[in-house]
């Protein structure tokens, strides 16, 4: 059967290539030609029937699997893979499914949708597909606007704690402090708490200072829950004074942190416009030592104002 002239299906025949056949189906769908679409399985070669069944089964056309003979399927794995429709997988025999889902076969036909059904869920950990050409597939998935392959780094960047927990529990991944800095840089605070809980160790002084500067009292409390003997040191307390983070200062006071802020920290609070906040904390503290600092801070502020 050949369509000719002004017919939208010009070029369709038993002998047309699979790519040409795909174009004909696309035109038929655009025109809503249901009669033609339903007749296709009885017109084309086995390869075309298999591709059409595999491509559109489970979609609006609801193809009948009985239209496709098992020997057609066995002999036309490329057509099934090229269709790239996971809905057809339950209708394949176990042996045929293993052939279709072979990583080399998936790669050969860029079958991204089928690849996403491999163990690991819709967002495949990179370790699960390292036998595929990862760069090529990532490019393909971006072009098709699919979700890209996930690594611990990208999971942190997205603040996706579900995926992070998956890596921690299932992939024997042990995060180091570099990932903590990534979490800070990306404002991935939920991920940071998960990482701190898993690492079960007190981070470096510099890292904790970064937490203080960003007013992350939740992270400080998480560190203390991991190591009950830990308390902020002089540098960390000074950072809280300099930035006027009253919630952290009050928490330090509540855990009986007996640290007197340095003159440099008080001056820095004035420079950063945090003198009023720090003044309020010092004046309402239960510590007599802190209350004695109020006149000193007030003097520093007055000197600053007189220079303006």
C-alpha positions in Angstrom: 0.0 0.0 0.0 1.5 3.3 -1.1 0.2 6.8 -0.5 1.0 9.3 -3.2 0.2 12.8 -4.4 -1.1 15.3 -1.8 -1.8 12.5 0.6 -0.2 13.3 4.0 1.2 9.7 4.2 3.1 10.0 0.9 6.0 7.5 0.9 4.4 5.0 3.2 4.9 1.4 2.0 5.9 -2.0 3.2 9.4 -1.2 2.1 9.9 2.2 3.8 12.5 2.4 6.5 11.7 2.4 10.1 12.6 6.1 10.3 10.2 7.0 7.5 7.6 4.8 9.1 8.0 6.9 12.3 7.4 10.1 10.4 4.2 8.7 8.9 3.0 7.8 12.4 3.8 11.2 13.6 1.8 12.8 10.8 -1.1 10.5 11.5 -1.1 11.5 15.2 -0.9 15.2 14.3 -4.0 14.7 12.1 -5.8 12.5 14.6 -6.3 9.8 12.0 -7.3 7.0 14.3 -8.5 4.7 11.6 -5.1 4.8 9.9 -3.3 4.3 13.2 -5.4 1.4 14.2 -4.8 -0.3 10.8 -1.0 0.1 10.9 -0.3 -3.1 12.8 -1.8 -5.1 10.0 0.0 -3.2 7.2 3.7 -3.0 8.0 6.5 -5.4 8.4 7.1 -7.2 11.7 9.8 -4.6 12.6 7.3 -1.7 12.1 4.5 -3.5 13.9 6.8 -4.2 16.8 8.0 -0.6 17.0 4.5 0.7 16.8 3.3 -1.6 19.5 6.3 -0.9 21.7 6.1 2.9 21.2 2.4 3.4 21.8 1.4 0.7 24.1 0.2 2.2 27.4 -0.5 5.5 25.7 -3.7 6.9 24.1 -3.9 4.1 21.5 -3.9 1.2 23.9 -2.5 -1.4 21.5 -3.4 -5.0 22.0 -0.3 -7.1 22.8 -1.8 -10.1 21.0 -1.3 -8.3 17.7 2.4 -8.9 18.1 3.7 -12.5 17.9 6.4 -13.6 20.3 8.8 -14.5 17.4 8.3 -10.9 16.1 9.5 -9.6 19.4 12.5 -11.9 19.7 13.7 -10.9 16.2 13.1 -7.2 16.6 14.9 -6.1 19.8 16.2 -3.0 18.0 12.6 -1.8 17.2 11.6 -2.3 20.9 14.6 -0.5 22.2 14.2 2.3 19.7 10.6 2.8 20.8 12.0 3.5 24.3 8.7 3.0 26.1 8.9 1.4 29.6 5.2 0.5 29.5 5.9 -2.4 27.2 8.4 -4.1 29.6 5.8 -6.1 31.6 4.6 -7.8 28.3 8.1 -9.1 27.4 9.4 -12.5 28.5 12.2 -12.5 31.1 14.8 -13.5 28.6 13.7 -10.8 26.0 13.5 -8.2 28.7 17.1 -8.9 29.7 18.2 -8.5 26.1 16.3 -5.2 25.7 17.6 -3.8 29.0 21.3 -4.8 28.3 23.3 -1.5 28.9 25.0 -1.8 25.5 21.7 -2.1 23.8 20.2 0.9 25.7 23.3 2.9 24.8 23.2 1.9 21.1 19.7 3.3 20.7 19.8 6.1 23.2 16.9 4.5 25.1 16.9 7.0 28.1 13.4 6.2 29.3 14.2 2.5 29.5 17.5 3.2 31.2 15.6 5.1 33.9 13.9 1.9 34.9 17.1 0.2 35.9 17.7 -0.4 39.7 18.1 3.0 41.4 14.8 4.6 40.6 14.0 7.5 38.3 17.1 9.4 39.3 19.9 6.9 38.7 23.0 7.2 40.9 26.0 7.5 38.6 27.5 4.3 40.1 24.5 2.4 38.7 25.2 3.2 35.1 29.0 3.6 35.0 29.0 0.9 32.3 27.0 3.2 30.0 28.6 6.2 28.3 27.7 8.7 31.1 28.6 11.9 29.3 26.7 10.9 26.2 23.6 9.9 28.2 23.7 13.1 30.3 23.8 15.1 27.1 20.9 13.1 25.8 18.8 13.5 28.9 19.4 17.3 29.0 18.3 17.5 25.3 15.1 15.5 26.2 14.6 17.6 29.3 15.0 14.6 31.6 16.6 14.6 35.0 20.3 14.2 34.8 22.3 11.5 36.4 22.6 12.1 40.1 25.8 12.1 42.2 26.2 13.0 45.9 27.4 16.4 44.8 24.3 17.2 42.6 22.1 15.8 45.4 23.6 18.3 47.8 23.3 21.1 45.3 19.6 20.4 45.0 19.3 19.9 48.8 17.7 16.5 48.1 18.0 14.7 51.4 16.2 11.6 50.1 18.9 11.0 47.5 21.6 11.8 50.0 20.3 9.2 52.4 20.2 6.7 49.6 23.9 7.2 48.8 24.8 7.1 52.5 22.9 3.8 53.2 23.1 1.9 49.9 26.3 3.0 48.2 28.9 2.9 51.0 29.6 6.6 50.4 31.5 8.3 53.2 31.3 12.1 52.9 34.2 14.3 53.9 34.3 17.9 55.1 34.5 19.1 51.5 30.9 18.2 51.0 30.0 20.2 54.1 31.4 23.3 52.5 29.4 22.5 49.3 26.3 22.4 51.4 27.0 25.8 52.9 27.8 27.3 49.5 24.5 26.0 48.1 22.5 26.9 51.2 21.6 23.2 51.4 20.9 23.3 55.1 18.7 20.2 55.3 21.4 18.3 53.5 24.0 19.7 55.9 22.2 18.4 58.9 22.0 15.0 57.4 25.7 15.0 56.6 26.6 16.2 60.1 24.5 13.5 61.7 26.1 10.8 59.5 29.7 12.0 60.0 29.4 12.0 63.8 32.4 14.2 64.3 33.1 17.8 65.1 34.0 19.8 62.0 37.0 22.1 61.8 37.1 25.5 63.6 37.0 27.3 60.2 33.9 25.5 59.2 32.0 26.2 62.4 32.9 29.9 62.1 31.2 29.8 58.7 28.1 28.3 60.4 28.2 31.0 63.0 28.5 33.8 60.4 25.4 32.4 58.7 23.5 32.2 61.9 23.0 28.5 61.7 22.1 27.7 65.2 20.4 24.4 64.1 23.7 23.2 62.8 25.6 24.1 66.0 23.0 22.3 68.0 23.4 19.3 65.7 27.1 19.3 66.3 26.6 19.4 70.1 24.1 16.5 69.9 26.8 14.5 68.1 29.5 15.5 70.6 27.8 16.6 73.9 31.2 17.8 75.3 31.7 20.3 72.4 31.2 24.0 73.0 32.0 27.0 70.8 35.5 28.3 71.3 36.8 31.9 71.5 37.0 32.4 67.7 33.5 31.0 67.2 32.0 33.1 70.0 33.7 36.2 68.7 32.2 35.6 65.2 28.7 35.5 66.8 29.5 38.8 68.6 30.8 40.4 65.5 27.7 39.5 63.4 25.2 40.2 66.2 23.6 36.8 66.1 21.7 37.0 69.3 20.1 33.6 69.1 23.5 32.0 69.0 24.8 34.2 71.8 21.8 33.3 74.0 22.3 29.7 73.3 26.0 29.9 74.2 24.9 31.6 77.4 22.3 28.8 78.1 25.0 26.1 77.9 27.2 28.0 80.4 29.8 29.1 77.9 32.1 31.2 80.0 33.9 33.1 77.3 34.5 36.8 77.3 34.4 38.4 73.8 37.6 40.1 72.6 37.8 43.9 72.1 38.3 43.1 68.4 34.9 41.3 68.3 33.2 44.3 70.0 34.8 46.7 67.6 33.8 44.5 64.7 30.1 44.5 65.9 30.2 48.3 65.8 31.7 48.4 62.4 29.1 45.9 61.1 26.2 47.8 62.6 25.4 45.1 65.2 26.2 47.1 68.3 22.5 47.5 69.4 21.9 43.7 69.1 25.0 42.8 71.0 24.2 45.5 73.6 20.8 44.0 74.2 22.3 40.5 74.7 25.0 41.7 77.1 22.6 43.9 79.2 20.0 41.1 79.6 22.5 38.3 80.2 22.5 36.5 83.5 26.3 36.8 83.5 27.7 39.7 85.5 30.8 39.6 83.3 28.7 40.2 80.2 26.8 43.0 81.7 30.1 44.8 82.6 30.9 44.9 78.9 27.9 47.2 78.1 29.7 50.4 79.0 32.8 49.3 77.0 30.7 48.6 73.9 28.8 51.9 74.4 32.1 53.8 74.5 33.3 52.1 71.3 30.1 53.0 69.6 30.3 56.6 70.7 33.9 56.9 69.4 32.8 55.5 66.1 29.9 57.9 65.8 32.1 60.9 66.7 34.4 60.1 63.8 31.6 60.2 61.3 
